């Protein structure tokens, strides 16, 4: 999930099994366009995904 409440921040959240990774990027001074800000958050969030535990079998 990617969410932006204003032009200064962007939040990404991913979940797998019991693991949840949330990234909040905030830039109050000279913020880039929101698309660039969210791209930073998405890139940072993608890095730990390979390390997340697999979902438990149901």
C-alpha positions, 0 to 999 in steps of 0.5 A: 500500500502506498499513501500520501496525506500531503506533499511532504510525506509518503508511506508504504506498507507491506505485510507477509505472514507476521512481518509488517514493514512500514516506511515513512519518508518525510521531506519538509524542506524543498520536497520533491514531487510526490511521485519522487518522494513515494519512489524513495519510500517504495525503493526503501520498502522493497529492500527487506522483502526478500528477508521477510518470513513466508506466510504460515500454511493454513 
